[in-house]
Amino acid sequence: MADQINYYEVLGISREASQAEIRNAYRNLAKERHPDHPGGSAEEFSMLQEANAVLSDPNRRRQHDEALDLAHAADQLAGLNLDFGSVEDELSAKRRERESAGPSLGERLRSRFGRQEEDPYESMRREARGSGRGSERRTRGRYDVSEARWYEPHRFDPEPITLKSGAISFVAAFLAFIVIGQIGLWATAPEQVDPGAFAFVTALAPFMPILYSLVGLTVAYFAFRAAGYAALALAFVAALVVGGQGGPENFLQFVTVGIIVLLVVVYLGNRRESAARR
């Protein structure tokens, strides 16, 4: 730490000194070491001013503390006497001993029964097949599966339905149908269901069949993506429940149209790819 000036030592205070202690120490020493004072020194007075300026500024004081810590750590490391040469010689000797003894039992077993390296050309062919279909690849366990784009529902690879995914699919579809069904009632039957503050939705009355179909298509899309045809069936059950409990007119018919549209897209996509593979 010879190259790093310790301004706390210059002022004769500790590192935990408050701003008031710094100020008092500077004033007392400045009077004694001012060049005009007998025994004063311009060099020491300048050092006092510098120490006071650094320690009075919180940012500069923090930087100074960090510099002191680094200098102290460097001194500690410099005091250590590490013989890296002997460590390297010992490692080299052990490595030569292993090489002279031949492969270990574990290495021999791995070479005999371990899985062979994959043919790089086979990997390239598999990637070419994936890129040719326009899909990306991802890994599930030990297998490569297709990562379909959003407009390729026939390439989705959903997980098998579970109790949790089935419940989520049904509840999400039910809530979506409840919301669009309520909007439909406000829009098409304001005399039966008072829309209140949502009276503006009556302007949507001519477009409600389209909205029903879009909601049905969207719900079917996410259900199919999550858990395949089983979740899609649960979404249809949710539509039956909402439509059969005083839902708006033509609600169930147009929601079903949206679900059928998704099924048609999936069917046509599978048929097109089957024809391309022939």
MIFI-284839 format. One record per residue: residue number from 1; residue in one letter; x negated, y, z negated of N, C-alpha, C in turn. Coordinates in steps of 0.02 Angstrom, whole numbers, plus 50000, padded with zeros to 5 digits. Last residue first. Layout:
N
[pt NUM, A, [X, Y, Z], [X, Y, Z], [X, Y, Z]]
...
//
This chain:
278
[pt 278, R, [52260, 48075, 52526], [52266, 48019, 52572], [52221, 48028, 52632]]
[pt 277, R, [52249, 48193, 52457], [52202, 48139, 52440], [52205, 48080, 52488]]
[pt 276, A, [52354, 48270, 52503], [52286, 48290, 52520], [52235, 48236, 52506]]
[pt 275, A, [52464, 48208, 52445], [52457, 48205, 52518], [52385, 48223, 52539]]
[pt 274, S, [52441, 48241, 52313], [52441, 48171, 52331], [52432, 48163, 52407]]
[pt 273, E, [52456, 48379, 52319], [52390, 48352, 52305], [52386, 48278, 52322]]
[pt 272, R, [52594, 48388, 52348], [52545, 48417, 52394], [52475, 48387, 52383]]
[pt 271, R, [52650, 48328, 52236], [52659, 48296, 52301], [52608, 48323, 52351]]
[pt 270, N, [52614, 48416, 52135], [52590, 48347, 52133], [52595, 48314, 52201]]
[pt 269, G, [52685, 48530, 52181], [52613, 48532, 52173], [52583, 48462, 52172]]
[pt 268, L, [52818, 48487, 52176], [52788, 48504, 52241], [52712, 48506, 52237]]
[pt 267, Y, [52832, 48467, 52035], [52841, 48412, 52082], [52807, 48426, 52149]]
[pt 266, V, [52810, 48597, 51985], [52765, 48542, 51964], [52770, 48484, 52014]]
[pt 265, V, [52917, 48664, 52046], [52848, 48684, 52059], [52799, 48629, 52041]]
[pt 264, V, [53024, 48596, 51987], [53014, 48592, 52060], [52943, 48612, 52078]]
[pt 263, L, [53010, 48633, 51854], [53004, 48562, 51872], [52992, 48554, 51947]]
[pt 262, L, [53034, 48771, 51865], [52968, 48747, 51844], [52959, 48674, 51864]]
[pt 261, V, [53169, 48767, 51905], [53119, 48797, 51949], [53049, 48773, 51930]]
[pt 260, I, [53231, 48713, 51793], [53227, 48672, 51853], [53175, 48700, 51901]]
[pt 259, I, [53223, 48822, 51706], [53188, 48760, 51689], [53179, 48716, 51751]]
[pt 258, G, [53305, 48914, 51775], [53235, 48929, 51763], [53195, 48867, 51747]]
[pt 257, V, [53428, 48845, 51769], [53397, 48859, 51834], [53323, 48874, 51826]]
[pt 256, T, [53453, 48850, 51632], [53437, 48785, 51663], [53405, 48794, 51731]]
[pt 255, V, [53485, 48984, 51625], [53426, 48960, 51589], [53404, 48893, 51618]]
[pt 254, F, [53604, 48979, 51699], [53546, 49013, 51728], [53482, 48997, 51690]]
[pt 253, Q, [53689, 48901, 51615], [53678, 48883, 51685], [53614, 48915, 51712]]
[pt 252, L, [53690, 48965, 51491], [53660, 48899, 51496], [53644, 48881, 51569]]
[pt 251, F, [53758, 49088, 51525], [53691, 49087, 51495], [53656, 49020, 51508]]
[pt 250, N, [53885, 49108, 51570], [53836, 49085, 51619], [53765, 49082, 51591]]
[pt 249, E, [53920, 49219, 51437], [53944, 49184, 51496], [53886, 49169, 51544]]
[pt 248, P, [53828, 49195, 51282], [53859, 49235, 51336], [53877, 49192, 51396]]
[pt 247, G, [53876, 49073, 51155], [53829, 49112, 51195], [53864, 49151, 51250]]
[pt 246, G, [53941, 48993, 51061], [53967, 49060, 51077], [53918, 49104, 51114]]
[pt 245, Q, [53850, 48882, 51062], [53872, 48915, 51000], [53895, 48986, 51014]]
[pt 244, G, [53796, 48832, 51176], [53857, 48803, 51153], [53885, 48833, 51090]]
[pt 243, G, [53677, 48902, 51195], [53732, 48912, 51243], [53797, 48884, 51219]]
[pt 242, V, [53601, 48852, 51088], [53619, 48923, 51091], [53678, 48935, 51137]]
[pt 241, V, [53596, 48714, 51122], [53620, 48736, 51056], [53643, 48808, 51059]]
[pt 240, L, [53540, 48715, 51251], [53607, 48688, 51240], [53637, 48712, 51174]]
[pt 239, A, [53414, 48769, 51222], [53461, 48807, 51265], [53532, 48781, 51257]]
[pt 238, A, [53363, 48664, 51146], [53373, 48729, 51114], [53420, 48772, 51156]]
[pt 237, V, [53356, 48568, 51247], [53401, 48557, 51191], [53415, 48623, 51154]]
[pt 236, F, [53255, 48626, 51323], [53322, 48621, 51352], [53374, 48609, 51298]]
[pt 235, A, [53149, 48610, 51234], [53169, 48677, 51254], [53239, 48676, 51283]]
[pt 234, L, [53139, 48471, 51234], [53160, 48506, 51172], [53182, 48577, 51187]]
[pt 233, A, [53094, 48451, 51364], [53159, 48425, 51345], [53185, 48459, 51282]]
[pt 232, L, [52967, 48508, 51350], [53015, 48538, 51397], [53086, 48515, 51382]]
[pt 231, A, [52908, 48419, 51265], [52922, 48487, 51240], [52971, 48522, 51285]]
[pt 230, A, [52901, 48312, 51357], [52938, 48304, 51294], [52955, 48372, 51265]]
[pt 229, Y, [52819, 48354, 51461], [52891, 48347, 51473], [52931, 48340, 51409]]
[pt 228, G, [52694, 48451, 51371], [52719, 48413, 51427], [52795, 48409, 51430]]
[pt 227, A, [52651, 48536, 51270], [52660, 48465, 51255], [52696, 48428, 51310]]
[pt 226, A, [52612, 48663, 51326], [52593, 48643, 51258], [52596, 48568, 51248]]
[pt 225, R, [52664, 48674, 51452], [52592, 48681, 51444], [52570, 48656, 51376]]
[pt 224, F, [52799, 48663, 51425], [52766, 48611, 51465], [52691, 48615, 51457]]
[pt 223, A, [52817, 48782, 51353], [52831, 48718, 51321], [52796, 48662, 51358]]
[pt 222, F, [52784, 48879, 51448], [52742, 48872, 51388], [52755, 48806, 51352]]
[pt 221, Y, [52887, 48852, 51545], [52815, 48854, 51562], [52772, 48841, 51501]]
[pt 220, A, [53007, 48868, 51476], [52989, 48802, 51503], [52914, 48798, 51518]]
[pt 219, V, [53001, 49005, 51451], [53002, 48957, 51395], [52981, 48888, 51418]]
[pt 218, T, [53004, 49051, 51584], [52947, 49066, 51540], [52943, 49017, 51482]]
[pt 217, L, [53129, 49004, 51631], [53067, 48984, 51665], [53006, 48995, 51619]]
[pt 216, G, [53216, 49069, 51542], [53215, 48997, 51546], [53151, 48971, 51578]]
[pt 215, V, [53187, 49201, 51577], [53172, 49177, 51509], [53170, 49101, 51508]]
[pt 214, L, [53232, 49200, 51709], [53162, 49215, 51694], [53143, 49191, 51625]]
[pt 213, S, [53369, 49172, 51692], [53327, 49126, 51730], [53254, 49137, 51714]]
[pt 212, Y, [53410, 49285, 51619], [53418, 49218, 51590], [53371, 49169, 51625]]
[pt 211, L, [53381, 49386, 51713], [53344, 49383, 51650], [53350, 49315, 51617]]
[pt 210, I, [53476, 49355, 51811], [53405, 49352, 51828], [53363, 49347, 51764]]
[pt 209, P, [53595, 49375, 51738], [53579, 49309, 51766], [53505, 49302, 51783]]
[pt 208, M, [53582, 49517, 51708], [53574, 49467, 51656], [53562, 49397, 51684]]
[pt 207, F, [53604, 49622, 51792], [53540, 49587, 51799], [53532, 49530, 51749]]
[pt 206, P, [53721, 49686, 51762], [53716, 49654, 51828], [53653, 49610, 51835]]
[pt 205, A, [53688, 49731, 51624], [53739, 49680, 51638], [53732, 49648, 51707]]
[pt 204, L, [53606, 49832, 51587], [53574, 49771, 51612], [53624, 49718, 51633]]
[pt 203, A, [53679, 49931, 51531], [53656, 49943, 51599], [53624, 49881, 51629]]
[pt 202, T, [53692, 49892, 51401], [53748, 49877, 51446], [53729, 49889, 51519]]
[pt 201, V, [53588, 49939, 51328], [53577, 49875, 51363], [53635, 49857, 51407]]
[pt 200, F, [53627, 50052, 51259], [53594, 50062, 51324], [53585, 49997, 51362]]
[pt 199, A, [53669, 50015, 51135], [53720, 50022, 51188], [53688, 50030, 51256]]
[pt 198, F, [53605, 49991, 51018], [53579, 49960, 51079], [53629, 49964, 51136]]
[pt 197, A, [53670, 50038, 50909], [53615, 50079, 50935], [53586, 50052, 51000]]
[pt 196, G, [53808, 49942, 50955], [53783, 49994, 50910], [53729, 50037, 50942]]
[pt 195, P, [53868, 49839, 51023], [53795, 49844, 51026], [53766, 49897, 50979]]
[pt 194, D, [53994, 49735, 50967], [53974, 49806, 50969], [53898, 49810, 50970]]
[pt 193, V, [54068, 49617, 51058], [54011, 49625, 51013], [53985, 49696, 51019]]
[pt 192, Q, [54180, 49644, 51137], [54183, 49591, 51087], [54127, 49597, 51035]]
[pt 191, E, [54146, 49747, 51219], [54209, 49753, 51184], [54217, 49700, 51131]]
[pt 190, P, [54028, 49708, 51279], [54024, 49759, 51226], [54089, 49766, 51188]]
[pt 189, A, [53977, 49594, 51357], [54039, 49593, 51319], [54037, 49644, 51263]]
[pt 188, T, [53856, 49613, 51421], [53913, 49591, 51461], [53979, 49592, 51423]]
[pt 187, A, [53763, 49664, 51327], [53767, 49693, 51394], [53831, 49675, 51430]]
[pt 186, W, [53779, 49591, 51210], [53785, 49664, 51208], [53796, 49693, 51277]]
[pt 185, L, [53755, 49463, 51263], [53820, 49479, 51234], [53830, 49555, 51230]]
[pt 184, G, [53620, 49476, 51303], [53672, 49463, 51352], [53742, 49479, 51326]]
[pt 183, I, [53558, 49492, 51181], [53556, 49547, 51228], [53610, 49538, 51281]]
[pt 182, Q, [53583, 49364, 51133], [53613, 49421, 51099], [53613, 49483, 51144]]
[pt 181, G, [53506, 49289, 51223], [53579, 49279, 51219], [53614, 49337, 51185]]
[pt 180, I, [53378, 49330, 51196], [53406, 49348, 51261], [53481, 49338, 51262]]
[pt 179, V, [53372, 49279, 51060], [53361, 49351, 51076], [53393, 49369, 51142]]
[pt 178, I, [53396, 49142, 51076], [53440, 49182, 51033], [53434, 49256, 51051]]
[pt 177, F, [53289, 49105, 51157], [53357, 49102, 51185], [53406, 49141, 51142]]
[pt 176, A, [53184, 49123, 51067], [53185, 49161, 51130], [53255, 49162, 51159]]
[pt 175, L, [53220, 49032, 50966], [53217, 49104, 50951], [53220, 49146, 51014]]
[pt 174, F, [53209, 48911, 51039], [53272, 48930, 51008], [53274, 49005, 50993]]
[pt 173, A, [53073, 48909, 51073], [53124, 48912, 51126], [53191, 48936, 51097]]
[pt 172, A, [53019, 48900, 50943], [53002, 48957, 50987], [53053, 48965, 51042]]
[pt 171, V, [53075, 48777, 50900], [53090, 48840, 50864], [53075, 48901, 50907]]
[pt 170, F, [53019, 48686, 50995], [53092, 48694, 50987], [53109, 48761, 50954]]
[pt 169, S, [52881, 48703, 50976], [52911, 48713, 51042], [52986, 48725, 51036]]
[pt 168, I, [52865, 48670, 50840], [52848, 48737, 50864], [52881, 48751, 50931]]
[pt 167, A, [52904, 48535, 50843], [52942, 48583, 50803], [52928, 48655, 50826]]
[pt 166, G, [52805, 48482, 50927], [52875, 48478, 50946], [52917, 48529, 50908]]
[pt 165, S, [52689, 48506, 50854], [52697, 48540, 50918], [52769, 48537, 50942]]
[pt 164, K, [52720, 48424, 50739], [52707, 48496, 50733], [52718, 48532, 50799]]
[pt 163, L, [52736, 48297, 50791], [52790, 48327, 50753], [52781, 48403, 50749]]
[pt 162, T, [52670, 48302, 50960], [52668, 48282, 50890], [52727, 48315, 50854]]
[pt 161, I, [52637, 48252, 51126], [52678, 48290, 51079], [52673, 48259, 51009]]
[pt 160, P, [52472, 48253, 51191], [52533, 48216, 51174], [52571, 48253, 51120]]
[pt 159, E, [52421, 48406, 51275], [52410, 48354, 51224], [52476, 48316, 51213]]
[pt 158, P, [52422, 48435, 51454], [52443, 48448, 51384], [52428, 48390, 51338]]
[pt 157, D, [52355, 48488, 51576], [52338, 48426, 51542], [52357, 48432, 51469]]
[pt 156, F, [52414, 48553, 51731], [52407, 48558, 51658], [52393, 48489, 51629]]
[pt 155, R, [52439, 48547, 51863], [52373, 48525, 51842], [52363, 48532, 51767]]
[pt 154, H, [52562, 48602, 51883], [52557, 48530, 51896], [52488, 48503, 51875]]
[pt 153, P, [52543, 48739, 51866], [52570, 48700, 51810], [52565, 48625, 51821]]
[pt 152, E, [52455, 48848, 51917], [52449, 48778, 51936], [52478, 48733, 51881]]
[pt 151, Y, [52443, 48976, 51874], [52490, 48964, 51929], [52486, 48892, 51954]]
[pt 150, W, [52342, 48972, 51780], [52411, 48982, 51757], [52461, 48967, 51811]]
[pt 149, R, [52230, 48833, 51815], [52247, 48903, 51811], [52322, 48911, 51798]]
[pt 148, A, [52174, 48694, 51717], [52213, 48723, 51771], [52222, 48798, 51760]]
[pt 147, E, [52045, 48601, 51692], [52071, 48662, 51661], [52107, 48701, 51715]]
[pt 146, S, [52034, 48426, 51677], [52043, 48484, 51720], [52072, 48542, 51680]]
[pt 145, V, [51904, 48346, 51582], [51974, 48355, 51602], [51980, 48420, 51641]]
[pt 144, D, [51789, 48224, 51544], [51800, 48288, 51577], [51872, 48291, 51599]]
[pt 143, Y, [51763, 48145, 51384], [51791, 48146, 51451], [51795, 48218, 51477]]
[pt 142, R, [51734, 48129, 51253], [51683, 48106, 51300], [51705, 48116, 51372]]
[pt 141, G, [51820, 48268, 51202], [51786, 48208, 51178], [51731, 48189, 51227]]
[pt 140, R, [51844, 48353, 51339], [51885, 48333, 51282], [51857, 48267, 51257]]
[pt 139, T, [51779, 48489, 51428], [51767, 48424, 51398], [51814, 48413, 51340]]
[pt 138, R, [51827, 48558, 51587], [51811, 48565, 51517], [51805, 48495, 51488]]
[pt 137, R, [51824, 48641, 51744], [51815, 48580, 51705], [51801, 48598, 51633]]
[pt 136, E, [51947, 48717, 51854], [51886, 48718, 51815], [51883, 48655, 51773]]
[pt 135, S, [52008, 48696, 52023], [52016, 48695, 51951], [51948, 48696, 51918]]
[pt 134, G, [52005, 48679, 52159], [52018, 48746, 52134], [52027, 48749, 52059]]
[pt 133, R, [51968, 48564, 52213], [52038, 48570, 52196], [52055, 48638, 52167]]
[pt 132, G, [51833, 48585, 52225], [51873, 48580, 52286], [51947, 48585, 52272]]
[pt 131, S, [51787, 48580, 52096], [51790, 48645, 52129], [51831, 48643, 52192]]
[pt 130, G, [51799, 48440, 52073], [51837, 48488, 52033], [51843, 48555, 52067]]
[pt 129, R, [51711, 48390, 52169], [51782, 48372, 52172], [51824, 48421, 52132]]
[pt 128, A, [51593, 48447, 52123], [51618, 48466, 52189], [51692, 48448, 52196]]
[pt 127, E, [51579, 48383, 52001], [51589, 48455, 52001], [51617, 48478, 52068]]
[pt 126, R, [51556, 48253, 52049], [51614, 48267, 52008], [51630, 48342, 52007]]
[pt 125, R, [51436, 48270, 52118], [51495, 48251, 52155], [51558, 48266, 52115]]
[pt 124, M, [51351, 48303, 52012], [51363, 48353, 52065], [51425, 48336, 52105]]
[pt 123, S, [51355, 48184, 51941], [51379, 48245, 51910], [51395, 48298, 51962]]
[pt 122, E, [51295, 48101, 52035], [51364, 48089, 52017], [51395, 48150, 51984]]
[pt 121, Y, [51168, 48154, 52035], [51208, 48161, 52095], [51281, 48147, 52082]]
[pt 120, P, [51119, 48120, 51909], [51132, 48190, 51924], [51174, 48200, 51986]]
[pt 119, D, [51181, 47990, 51815], [51155, 48005, 51881], [51170, 48078, 51898]]
[pt 118, E, [51143, 47998, 51642], [51192, 48003, 51696], [51157, 48021, 51761]]
[pt 117, E, [51040, 47881, 51559], [51053, 47950, 51581], [51101, 47949, 51640]]
[pt 116, Q, [51115, 47751, 51461], [51071, 47776, 51512], [51090, 47846, 51532]]
[pt 115, R, [51126, 47731, 51287], [51161, 47747, 51349], [51112, 47776, 51399]]
[pt 114, G, [51021, 47603, 51208], [51049, 47670, 51215], [51082, 47679, 51283]]
[pt 113, F, [50957, 47483, 51195], [51030, 47482, 51192], [51061, 47551, 51203]]
[pt 112, R, [50821, 47514, 51218], [50850, 47451, 51241], [50926, 47454, 51245]]
[pt 111, S, [50792, 47637, 51167], [50775, 47626, 51237], [50808, 47562, 51264]]
[pt 110, R, [50834, 47617, 51035], [50869, 47666, 51077], [50854, 47654, 51151]]
[pt 109, L, [50741, 47521, 50994], [50812, 47504, 50996], [50851, 47553, 51041]]
[pt 108, R, [50622, 47596, 51002], [50630, 47536, 51043], [50703, 47516, 51049]]
[pt 107, E, [50648, 47696, 50908], [50639, 47715, 50978], [50648, 47655, 51024]]
[pt 106, G, [50654, 47618, 50790], [50712, 47656, 50813], [50707, 47675, 50886]]
[pt 105, L, [50524, 47569, 50783], [50579, 47523, 50793], [50641, 47559, 50818]]
[pt 104, S, [50411, 47676, 50881], [50441, 47651, 50820], [50499, 47604, 50836]]
[pt 103, P, [50278, 47643, 50997], [50345, 47670, 50981], [50373, 47638, 50918]]
[pt 102, G, [50107, 47644, 50929], [50159, 47628, 50978], [50226, 47656, 50957]]
[pt 101, A, [50000, 47680, 50851], [50041, 47625, 50826], [50096, 47606, 50876]]
[pt 100, S, [49950, 47791, 50915], [49910, 47730, 50917], [49951, 47670, 50894]]
[pt 99, E, [50048, 47885, 50884], [50037, 47866, 50954], [49998, 47800, 50959]]
[pt 98, R, [50034, 47898, 50745], [50096, 47872, 50773], [50086, 47847, 50844]]
[pt 97, E, [49904, 47952, 50740], [49918, 47888, 50707], [49982, 47857, 50734]]
[pt 96, R, [49920, 48074, 50802], [49878, 48024, 50834], [49890, 47954, 50804]]
[pt 95, R, [50003, 48135, 50706], [50028, 48124, 50774], [49986, 48070, 50809]]
[pt 94, K, [49917, 48143, 50597], [49977, 48102, 50592], [50006, 48086, 50661]]
[pt 93, A, [49822, 48232, 50650], [49802, 48165, 50630], [49862, 48118, 50625]]
[pt 92, S, [49899, 48347, 50668], [49869, 48314, 50726], [49849, 48243, 50709]]
[pt 91, L, [49929, 48379, 50535], [49983, 48361, 50581], [49955, 48325, 50642]]
[pt 90, E, [49800, 48409, 50488], [49837, 48354, 50458], [49894, 48331, 50504]]
[pt 89, D, [49765, 48520, 50566], [49726, 48459, 50571], [49763, 48399, 50543]]
[pt 88, E, [49861, 48612, 50519], [49863, 48590, 50589], [49823, 48526, 50598]]
[pt 87, V, [49816, 48628, 50387], [49883, 48602, 50400], [49888, 48575, 50471]]
[pt 86, S, [49690, 48683, 50408], [49695, 48617, 50378], [49764, 48587, 50389]]
[pt 85, G, [49726, 48807, 50466], [49685, 48759, 50503], [49691, 48689, 50475]]
[pt 84, F, [49791, 48881, 50372], [49831, 48852, 50425], [49791, 48800, 50464]]
[pt 83, D, [49778, 48915, 50221], [49731, 48881, 50266], [49772, 48844, 50319]]
[pt 82, L, [49814, 49066, 50146], [49842, 49008, 50179], [49792, 48979, 50228]]
[pt 81, N, [49815, 49159, 50021], [49759, 49128, 50057], [49784, 49062, 50086]]
[pt 80, L, [49894, 49314, 49996], [49898, 49242, 49999], [49841, 49215, 50041]]
[pt 79, G, [49882, 49449, 50008], [49849, 49418, 49951], [49851, 49342, 49952]]
[pt 78, A, [49962, 49482, 50114], [49889, 49487, 50124], [49851, 49453, 50067]]
[pt 77, L, [50085, 49470, 50055], [50065, 49422, 50105], [49989, 49423, 50116]]
[pt 76, Q, [50082, 49581, 49970], [50090, 49515, 49942], [50067, 49461, 49991]]
[pt 75, D, [50069, 49687, 50060], [50015, 49675, 50013], [50019, 49605, 49983]]
[pt 74, A, [50193, 49675, 50124], [50132, 49664, 50163], [50072, 49651, 50117]]
[pt 73, A, [50277, 49710, 50019], [50280, 49642, 50046], [50218, 49626, 50086]]
[pt 72, H, [50241, 49845, 50005], [50229, 49799, 49949], [50230, 49726, 49974]]
[pt 71, A, [50283, 49895, 50127], [50212, 49898, 50111], [50196, 49850, 50054]]
[pt 70, L, [50421, 49875, 50114], [50383, 49840, 50167], [50309, 49839, 50152]]
[pt 69, D, [50448, 49960, 50007], [50461, 49889, 50000], [50422, 49849, 50053]]
[pt 68, L, [50414, 50085, 50062], [50378, 50060, 50003], [50386, 49984, 49996]]
[pt 67, A, [50510, 50093, 50163], [50439, 50090, 50181], [50397, 50065, 50123]]
[pt 66, E, [50625, 50101, 50086], [50616, 50043, 50130], [50542, 50036, 50150]]
[pt 65, D, [50604, 50225, 50026], [50608, 50165, 49984], [50597, 50102, 50026]]
[pt 64, H, [50609, 50308, 50140], [50547, 50304, 50101], [50546, 50241, 50057]]
[pt 63, Q, [50741, 50292, 50176], [50689, 50270, 50222], [50622, 50262, 50186]]
[pt 62, R, [50801, 50352, 50064], [50813, 50282, 50079], [50760, 50254, 50126]]
[pt 61, R, [50753, 50484, 50079], [50734, 50445, 50020], [50745, 50370, 50031]]
[pt 60, R, [50816, 50523, 50194], [50743, 50517, 50195], [50718, 50477, 50135]]
[pt 59, N, [50949, 50521, 50145], [50928, 50479, 50202], [50853, 50469, 50203]]
[pt 58, P, [50947, 50614, 50037], [50966, 50543, 50027], [50942, 50498, 50084]]
[pt 57, D, [50821, 50724, 49995], [50865, 50706, 50051], [50883, 50632, 50045]]
[pt 56, S, [50731, 50729, 49895], [50793, 50767, 49886], [50844, 50752, 49941]]
[pt 55, L, [50621, 50660, 49938], [50663, 50629, 49887], [50727, 50667, 49874]]
[pt 54, V, [50568, 50750, 50034], [50588, 50682, 50053], [50637, 50653, 50002]]
[pt 53, A, [50541, 50868, 49962], [50584, 50871, 50021], [50610, 50801, 50040]]
[pt 52, N, [50454, 50822, 49862], [50519, 50849, 49843], [50567, 50850, 49903]]
[pt 51, A, [50344, 50786, 49941], [50378, 50736, 49901], [50448, 50759, 49881]]
[pt 50, E, [50309, 50912, 49994], [50329, 50857, 50039], [50368, 50804, 50001]]
[pt 49, Q, [50274, 50981, 49878], [50329, 51005, 49920], [50355, 50949, 49966]]
[pt 48, L, [50164, 50904, 49836], [50223, 50908, 49794], [50284, 50931, 49835]]
[pt 47, M, [50076, 50929, 49941], [50100, 50861, 49932], [50162, 50860, 49888]]
[pt 46, S, [50052, 51064, 49919], [50084, 51043, 49981], [50113, 50972, 49976]]
[pt 45, F, [49985, 51053, 49797], [50049, 51089, 49800], [50088, 51070, 49863]]
[pt 44, E, [49870, 50987, 49836], [49916, 50953, 49791], [49984, 50987, 49792]]
[pt 43, E, [49815, 51087, 49920], [49829, 51021, 49946], [49880, 50984, 49902]]
[pt 42, A, [49798, 51196, 49835], [49844, 51203, 49893], [49863, 51135, 49920]]
[pt 41, S, [49797, 51186, 49662], [49768, 51161, 49724], [49819, 51166, 49780]]
[pt 40, G, [49751, 51264, 49504], [49797, 51240, 49555], [49761, 51219, 49618]]
[pt 39, G, [49670, 51321, 49412], [49667, 51248, 49418], [49713, 51220, 49469]]
[pt 38, P, [49783, 51452, 49389], [49715, 51426, 49376], [49716, 51350, 49376]]
[pt 37, H, [49892, 51478, 49528], [49884, 51461, 49457], [49813, 51435, 49446]]
[pt 36, D, [49900, 51491, 49661], [49886, 51552, 49624], [49876, 51539, 49549]]
[pt 35, P, [49934, 51362, 49704], [49867, 51388, 49718], [49849, 51451, 49679]]
[pt 34, H, [50016, 51264, 49580], [50021, 51317, 49630], [49951, 51347, 49642]]
[pt 33, R, [50018, 51171, 49482], [49973, 51159, 49538], [49981, 51210, 49594]]
[pt 32, E, [50110, 51211, 49384], [50042, 51195, 49364], [49995, 51194, 49424]]
[pt 31, K, [50228, 51232, 49456], [50199, 51287, 49417], [50126, 51274, 49400]]
[pt 30, A, [50250, 51105, 49506], [50235, 51160, 49553], [50205, 51219, 49516]]
[pt 29, L, [50285, 51030, 49396], [50219, 51019, 49426], [50200, 51075, 49474]]
[pt 28, N, [50412, 51083, 49369], [50360, 51084, 49318], [50290, 51076, 49348]]
[pt 27, R, [50481, 51062, 49489], [50472, 51130, 49464], [50414, 51132, 49413]]
[pt 26, Y, [50479, 50920, 49500], [50447, 50962, 49551], [50433, 51032, 49525]]
[pt 25, A, [50552, 50883, 49388], [50482, 50862, 49393], [50445, 50905, 49444]]
[pt 24, N, [50677, 50938, 49419], [50640, 50962, 49361], [50566, 50944, 49365]]
[pt 23, R, [50711, 50863, 49535], [50706, 50936, 49539], [50665, 50963, 49480]]
[pt 22, I, [50716, 50733, 49485], [50669, 50750, 49539], [50657, 50825, 49541]]
[pt 21, E, [50818, 50745, 49392], [50750, 50729, 49369], [50698, 50745, 49422]]
[pt 20, A, [50925, 50772, 49478], [50906, 50822, 49428], [50835, 50809, 49403]]
[pt 19, Q, [50932, 50655, 49550], [50913, 50716, 49586], [50892, 50770, 49536]]
[pt 18, S, [50857, 50523, 49450], [50913, 50559, 49480], [50888, 50622, 49515]]
[pt 17, A, [50751, 50381, 49474], [50761, 50450, 49450], [50820, 50482, 49486]]
[pt 16, E, [50710, 50255, 49505], [50781, 50263, 49487], [50797, 50334, 49465]]
[pt 15, R, [50575, 50259, 49522], [50616, 50255, 49582], [50691, 50263, 49567]]
[pt 14, S, [50510, 50385, 49408], [50525, 50317, 49429], [50569, 50318, 49491]]
[pt 13, I, [50380, 50512, 49427], [50446, 50489, 49406], [50456, 50417, 49431]]
[pt 12, G, [50274, 50591, 49478], [50271, 50561, 49411], [50337, 50539, 49384]]
[pt 11, L, [50264, 50639, 49603], [50303, 50679, 49556], [50302, 50651, 49486]]
[pt 10, V, [50184, 50537, 49655], [50163, 50606, 49662], [50199, 50651, 49612]]
[pt 9, E, [50263, 50425, 49631], [50201, 50434, 49592], [50175, 50505, 49597]]
[pt 8, Y, [50358, 50451, 49727], [50379, 50447, 49657], [50318, 50455, 49612]]
[pt 7, Y, [50291, 50442, 49846], [50310, 50509, 49823], [50336, 50508, 49752]]
[pt 6, N, [50163, 50354, 49896], [50219, 50344, 49851], [50238, 50412, 49821]]
[pt 5, I, [50104, 50326, 50057], [50107, 50372, 50001], [50170, 50359, 49961]]
[pt 4, Q, [50020, 50193, 50123], [50087, 50219, 50112], [50088, 50262, 50049]]
[pt 3, D, [49895, 50141, 50125], [49912, 50187, 50178], [49980, 50219, 50169]]
[pt 2, A, [49893, 50053, 50019], [49848, 50110, 50017], [49867, 50163, 50069]]
[pt 1, M, [49959, 49940, 50000], [50000, 50000, 50000], [49957, 50062, 50000]]
//
